[in-house]
Amino acid sequence: MIKKAYRKSKKSCLVTFTMPAEVSAGAVHLCGEFNGWNEENLPLLRRRNGRFSRSVPLPAGRSYRFRYLIDNHRWENDGAADDYVPNPFGTEDSVVEI
């Protein structure tokens, strides 16, 4: 799930990325164009309800590819992404439009 909260200036947006508790994971990391696809620097935090989430401020006016890395070995897309585009690995990346 993706939640967008635009700043008053509309130049940036606080985007909250959420994975449901049903994902049954020990760890979930957010990887995308906005962090150079780094597999470690944007861990999602486990909430009391079992969901994983993280808010990231992103500049507005463009789209960003991203995916979730679950337990350091399984890649998942976001079911609420704005779009999906093919990647060089034969799968698809989620896209968020800001």
N, CA, C and O of each residue as an XYZ file, in Angstrom:
392
protein
N       0.839     -1.169      0.000
C       0.000      0.000      0.000
C       0.893      1.245      0.000
O       1.952      1.265      0.628
N       0.459      2.248     -0.694
C       1.217      3.494     -0.799
C       0.310      4.648     -0.398
O      -0.814      4.772     -0.885
N       0.812      5.483      0.492
C       0.074      6.681      0.904
C       0.950      7.889      0.594
O       2.134      7.907      0.932
N       0.361      8.910     -0.058
C       1.106     10.107     -0.444
C       0.576     11.326      0.313
O      -0.633     11.548      0.386
N       1.491     12.105      0.869
C       1.134     13.347      1.558
C       2.021     14.457      0.985
O       3.192     14.583      1.343
N       1.437     15.257      0.090
C       2.199     16.323     -0.557
C       2.429     17.475      0.412
O       1.566     17.806      1.225
N       3.596     18.072      0.309
C       3.913     19.273      1.093
C       3.123     20.440      0.520
O       2.662     20.380     -0.620
N       2.965     21.495      1.299
C       2.194     22.656      0.850
C       2.738     23.233     -0.451
O       1.972     23.701     -1.292
N       4.052     23.201     -0.618
C       4.679     23.752     -1.822
C       4.467     22.861     -3.050
O       4.695     23.302     -4.176
N       4.036     21.623     -2.846
C       3.850     20.621     -3.911
C       5.157     20.224     -4.594
O       5.136     19.553     -5.626
N       6.306     20.637     -4.021
C       7.597     20.289     -4.604
C       8.110     18.952     -4.100
O       9.021     18.373     -4.693
N       7.536     18.458     -3.012
C       7.936     17.152     -2.491
C       6.725     16.470     -1.868
O       5.686     17.087     -1.632
N       6.893     15.189     -1.614
C       5.797     14.382     -1.109
C       6.369     13.365     -0.113
O       7.405     12.750     -0.367
N       5.688     13.200      1.005
C       6.065     12.163      1.956
C       5.283     10.917      1.564
O       4.058     10.877      1.677
N       6.008      9.900      1.102
C       5.383      8.674      0.627
C       5.577      7.586      1.683
O       6.702      7.303      2.095
N       4.478      6.985      2.112
C       4.542      5.895      3.079
C       4.302      4.584      2.345
O       3.252      4.377      1.736
N       5.285      3.712      2.412
C       5.235      2.399      1.787
C       4.889      1.379      2.874
O       5.508      1.380      3.939
N       3.912      0.517      2.617
C       3.459     -0.434      3.624
C       3.308     -1.828      3.022
O       2.765     -1.992      1.929
N       3.793     -2.814      3.744
C       3.582     -4.225      3.402
C       2.682     -4.818      4.484
O       2.894     -4.552      5.668
N       1.679     -5.620      4.102
C       0.754     -6.179      5.081
C       1.409     -7.225      5.981
O       2.443     -7.798      5.640
N       0.791     -7.460      7.126
C       1.309     -8.450      8.077
C       1.348     -9.845      7.457
O       2.180    -10.670      7.834
N       0.460    -10.107      6.518
C       0.379    -11.435      5.891
C       1.621    -11.805      5.090
O       1.753    -12.948      4.653
N       2.524    -10.867      4.891
C       3.740    -11.153      4.128
C       4.624    -12.165      4.863
O       5.485    -12.793      4.246
N       4.422    -12.325      6.162
C       5.166    -13.309      6.967
C       6.670    -13.189      6.750
O       7.309    -14.118      6.256
N       7.221    -12.060      7.115
C       8.642    -11.812      6.908
C       9.322    -11.445      8.220
O       8.699    -10.924      9.145
N      10.611    -11.729      8.271
C      11.418    -11.280      9.386
C      11.908     -9.867      9.160
O      12.065     -9.097     10.108
N      12.154     -9.521      7.887
C      12.655     -8.194      7.534
C      12.195     -7.830      6.124
O      12.119     -8.682      5.239
N      11.891     -6.547      5.937
C      11.514     -6.030      4.623
C      12.296     -4.748      4.389
O      12.336     -3.869      5.250
N      12.923     -4.647      3.210
C      13.668     -3.446      2.845
C      13.063     -2.840      1.584
O      12.641     -3.556      0.675
N      13.027     -1.517      1.543
C      12.544     -0.775      0.390
C      13.737     -0.435     -0.489
O      14.698      0.181     -0.029
N      13.676     -0.836     -1.747
C      14.775     -0.593     -2.686
C      14.200      0.072     -3.931
O      13.148     -0.330     -4.429
N      14.898      1.096     -4.432
C      14.395      1.755     -5.630
C      15.352      2.783     -6.184
O      16.476      2.943     -5.708
N      14.880      3.471     -7.199
C      15.704      4.495     -7.841
C      16.065      5.607     -6.864
O      17.120      6.226     -7.001
N      15.222      5.866     -5.898
C      15.446      6.953     -4.940
C      16.551      6.657     -3.939
O      17.000      7.572     -3.250
N      17.010      5.398     -3.832
C      18.136      5.079     -2.938
C      19.198      4.241     -3.643
O      19.960      3.526     -2.992
N      19.250      4.327     -4.970
C      20.258      3.596     -5.729
C      20.097      2.090     -5.628
O      21.073      1.357     -5.788
N      18.895      1.614     -5.366
C      18.589      0.190     -5.204
C      19.387     -0.449     -4.068
O      19.662     -1.649     -4.091
N      19.752      0.356     -3.083
C      20.491     -0.146     -1.922
C      19.595     -1.110     -1.150
O      18.451     -0.785     -0.832
N      20.112     -2.279     -0.855
C      19.327     -3.333     -0.211
C      19.350     -3.266      1.312
O      18.798     -4.143      1.976
N      19.985     -2.228      1.878
C      20.107     -2.174      3.332
C      19.653     -0.875      3.980
O      19.248     -0.896      5.143
N      19.701      0.260      3.278
C      19.531      1.541      3.978
C      18.091      2.013      4.189
O      17.885      3.051      4.817
N      17.089      1.289      3.686
C      15.699      1.681      3.941
C      14.873      0.493      4.456
O      13.963      0.023      3.772
N      15.194      0.016      5.658
C      14.376     -1.078      6.206
C      12.993     -0.561      6.592
O      12.863      0.542      7.124
N      11.969     -1.356      6.324
C      10.644     -1.020      6.802
C      10.558     -1.463      8.259
O      11.152     -2.469      8.646
N       9.823     -0.711      9.054
C       9.694     -1.001     10.472
C       8.448     -1.827     10.727
O       7.386     -1.551     10.169
N       8.581     -2.847     11.578
C       7.415     -3.659     11.924
C       6.570     -2.888     12.934
O       7.079     -2.431     13.957
N       5.293     -2.746     12.646
C       4.353     -2.042     13.507
C       3.659     -3.033     14.440
O       3.754     -4.245     14.247
N       2.967     -2.517     15.443
C       2.263     -3.370     16.412
C       1.260     -4.308     15.754
O       1.037     -5.425     16.221
N       0.662     -3.843     14.669
C      -0.341     -4.654     13.972
C       0.287     -5.689     13.037
O      -0.434     -6.406     12.343
N       1.618     -5.775     13.009
C       2.321     -6.748     12.178
C       2.714     -6.243     10.809
O       3.502     -6.885     10.114
N       2.177     -5.101     10.408
C       2.552     -4.524      9.115
C       3.964     -3.967      9.185
O       4.501     -3.703     10.261
N       4.551     -3.795      8.002
C       5.845     -3.142      7.867
C       5.600     -1.834      7.131
O       4.847     -1.815      6.158
N       6.216     -0.736      7.568
C       6.047      0.520      6.836
C       7.243      1.441      7.027
O       8.045      1.287      7.949
N       7.329      2.398      6.122
C       8.393      3.409      6.156
C       7.942      4.585      5.312
O       7.389      4.401      4.228
N       8.175      5.787      5.804
C       7.874      7.006      5.047
C       9.163      7.590      4.499
O      10.181      7.655      5.188
N       9.097      8.012      3.244
C      10.268      8.548      2.546
C       9.865      9.839      1.838
O       8.904      9.840      1.069
N      10.590     10.953      2.084
C      10.293     12.176      1.333
C      10.906     12.084     -0.069
O      12.084     11.760     -0.218
N      10.099     12.371     -1.088
C      10.578     12.293     -2.469
C      10.230     13.576     -3.216
O       9.152     14.135     -3.019
N      11.151     14.053     -4.083
C      10.847     15.209     -4.914
C       9.679     14.904     -5.855
O       9.589     13.808     -6.408
N       8.800     15.870     -6.030
C       7.625     15.701     -6.890
C       7.985     15.931     -8.355
O       9.053     16.450     -8.679
N       7.066     15.529     -9.228
C       7.229     15.794    -10.649
C       7.853     14.676    -11.437
O       8.279     14.886    -12.573
N       7.921     13.479    -10.861
C       8.487     12.354    -11.610
C       7.964     11.046    -11.051
O       7.213     11.032    -10.076
N       8.365      9.947    -11.674
C       8.000      8.624    -11.197
C       9.272      7.896    -10.753
O      10.373      8.206    -11.208
N       9.095      6.928     -9.860
C      10.218      6.170     -9.301
C       9.898      4.682     -9.340
O       8.808      4.262     -8.951
N      10.856      3.888     -9.810
C      10.745      2.429     -9.751
C      11.173      1.969     -8.364
O      12.065      2.557     -7.751
N      10.527      0.908     -7.875
C      10.919      0.358     -6.578
C      10.401     -1.069     -6.433
O       9.537     -1.516     -7.187
N      10.948     -1.767     -5.449
C      10.488     -3.108     -5.060
C      10.816     -3.307     -3.591
O      11.594     -2.554     -3.006
N      10.216     -4.325     -3.006
C      10.512     -4.712     -1.629
C      11.390     -5.948     -1.643
O      11.145     -6.878     -2.411
N      12.418     -5.964     -0.793
C      13.270     -7.136     -0.615
C      12.893     -7.763      0.720
O      13.075     -7.157      1.776
N      12.370     -8.968      0.662
C      11.877     -9.652      1.847
C      12.878    -10.707      2.284
O      13.259    -11.586      1.511
N      13.298    -10.600      3.551
C      14.244    -11.541      4.158
C      15.512    -11.742      3.321
O      16.077    -12.834      3.279
N      15.939    -10.680      2.666
C      17.191    -10.640      1.891
C      17.255    -11.606      0.711
O      18.340    -11.847      0.182
N      16.114    -12.169      0.282
C      16.198    -13.075     -0.863
C      14.970    -13.078     -1.782
O      15.046    -13.613     -2.889
N      13.866    -12.509     -1.364
C      12.646    -12.549     -2.168
C      12.195    -11.136     -2.522
O      11.992    -10.304     -1.638
N      12.040    -10.869     -3.812
C      11.599     -9.561     -4.285
C      10.092     -9.573     -4.496
O       9.541    -10.525     -5.047
N       9.425     -8.503     -4.052
C       7.979     -8.373     -4.213
C       7.640     -6.975     -4.709
O       8.334     -6.004     -4.406
N       6.560     -6.894     -5.475
C       6.037     -5.608     -5.909
C       4.949     -5.151     -4.951
O       4.485     -5.920     -4.110
N       4.551     -3.909     -5.083
C       3.479     -3.347     -4.286
C       2.177     -3.469     -5.069
O       2.081     -2.979     -6.195
N       1.186     -4.112     -4.487
C      -0.096     -4.293     -5.158
C      -0.850     -3.000     -5.401
O      -1.803     -2.978     -6.180
N      -0.438     -1.919     -4.746
C      -1.101     -0.619     -4.911
C      -0.248      0.361     -5.707
O      -0.494      1.566     -5.667
N       0.745     -0.136     -6.424
C       1.622      0.743     -7.207
C       0.823      1.460     -8.291
O      -0.218      0.975     -8.734
N       1.321      2.612     -8.708
C       0.666      3.387     -9.763
C       0.838      2.734    -11.129
O       0.023      2.943    -12.026
N       1.892      1.949    -11.287
C       2.165      1.283    -12.558
C       3.197      0.189    -12.309
O       3.764      0.088    -11.220
N       3.429     -0.618    -13.322
C       4.459     -1.664    -13.290
C       5.183     -1.617    -14.625
O       4.553     -1.494    -15.676
N       6.508     -1.715    -14.585
C       7.289     -1.682    -15.817
C       8.299     -2.831    -15.804
O       8.803     -3.210    -14.746
N       8.591     -3.383    -16.987
C       9.560     -4.482    -17.058
C      10.943     -4.032    -16.608
O      11.329     -2.881    -16.809
N      11.679     -4.948    -16.000
C      13.069     -4.675    -15.622
C      13.991     -5.630    -16.368
O      13.504     -6.560    -17.012
N      15.311     -5.433    -16.303
C      16.248     -6.276    -17.044
C      16.348     -7.712    -16.529
O      17.035     -8.532    -17.137
N      15.679     -8.028    -15.426
C      15.768     -9.364    -14.831
C      14.603    -10.262    -15.211
O      14.456    -11.356    -14.667
N      13.763     -9.798    -16.153
C      12.653    -10.600    -16.629
C      11.411    -10.525    -15.750
O      10.474    -11.301    -15.936
N      11.395     -9.609    -14.804
C      10.223     -9.402    -13.967
C       9.779     -7.954    -14.132
O      10.145     -7.298    -15.108
N       9.004     -7.459    -13.196
C       8.565     -6.069    -13.257
C       8.926     -5.324    -11.987
O       9.076     -5.920    -10.920
N       9.064     -4.008    -12.117
C       9.256     -3.124    -10.978
C       7.947     -2.383    -10.742
O       7.206     -2.090    -11.680
N       7.675     -2.085     -9.475
C       6.561     -1.208     -9.135
C       6.970      0.231     -9.462
O       8.157      0.559     -9.475
N       5.987      1.076     -9.723
C       6.244      2.481    -10.001
C       5.318      3.326     -9.125
O       4.125      3.047     -9.006
N       5.896      4.365     -8.516
C       5.102      5.350     -7.788
C       5.272      6.683     -8.512
O       6.393      7.108     -8.791
N       4.152      7.337     -8.813
C       4.146      8.627     -9.496
C       3.983      9.724     -8.444
O       3.037      9.705     -7.656
N       4.912     10.677     -8.441
C       4.844     11.764     -7.474
C       4.606     13.071     -8.235
O       4.513     14.134     -7.622
